[in-house]
Amino acid sequence: MSEKKKTLVLGASLKTWRVSHDAVNRLVKYGHPVVARGKNRRDRYY
């Protein structure tokens, strides 16, 4: 099986009503490695 590449989400947010938050959660839910970068330091998670 091939190694999965990380997906970079720019503009990620910890605010639950943002589309980027939903996108990151869905990627993680389905097993995709994610690097999420937001404007604020608190919005950055891996």
Backbone torsions as a table, in degrees:
resi	resn	phi	psi	omega
1	MET	NA	139.4	-178.0
2	SER	-79.3	153.9	-179.4
3	GLU	-74.7	136.0	179.0
4	LYS	-77.2	139.2	176.8
5	LYS	-86.7	150.0	178.2
6	LYS	-73.7	145.8	175.6
7	THR	-104.7	126.5	178.9
8	LEU	-95.9	124.5	177.0
9	VAL	-111.1	108.5	177.1
10	LEU	-89.4	139.2	-178.9
11	GLY	84.8	21.6	179.8
12	ALA	-66.7	151.1	-177.9
13	SER	-138.2	147.4	174.3
14	LEU	-86.4	-4.0	177.9
15	LYS	-75.5	122.3	-170.9
16	THR	-66.6	-19.6	-179.5
17	TRP	-87.3	-2.5	179.5
18	ARG	-83.3	142.9	179.7
19	VAL	-63.2	-36.7	-179.4
20	SER	-62.8	-34.4	177.7
21	HIS	-64.2	-44.6	178.6
22	ASP	-64.3	-40.7	-179.6
23	ALA	-62.9	-45.3	179.2
24	VAL	-62.6	-44.4	-179.6
25	ASN	-61.7	-40.5	179.6
26	ARG	-67.9	-40.7	177.9
27	LEU	-60.8	-45.4	179.6
28	VAL	-65.1	-42.0	-179.5
29	LYS	-57.3	-37.2	-177.7
30	TYR	-95.7	14.6	169.8
31	GLY	86.1	14.9	178.6
32	HIS	-87.1	132.1	175.4
33	PRO	-70.1	132.2	-172.8
34	VAL	-128.9	139.2	167.3
35	VAL	-119.0	116.2	-176.6
36	ALA	-110.9	127.9	-178.6
37	ARG	-124.1	125.8	178.2
38	GLY	-113.7	175.9	-179.7
39	LYS	-66.4	-41.8	-179.5
40	ASN	-92.4	151.6	180.0
41	ARG	-58.2	-36.9	-178.7
42	ARG	-70.4	-14.5	179.9
43	ASP	-91.2	14.2	-178.9
44	ARG	-107.9	120.6	177.6
45	TYR	-146.1	162.7	-173.7
46	TYR	-126.0	NA	NA
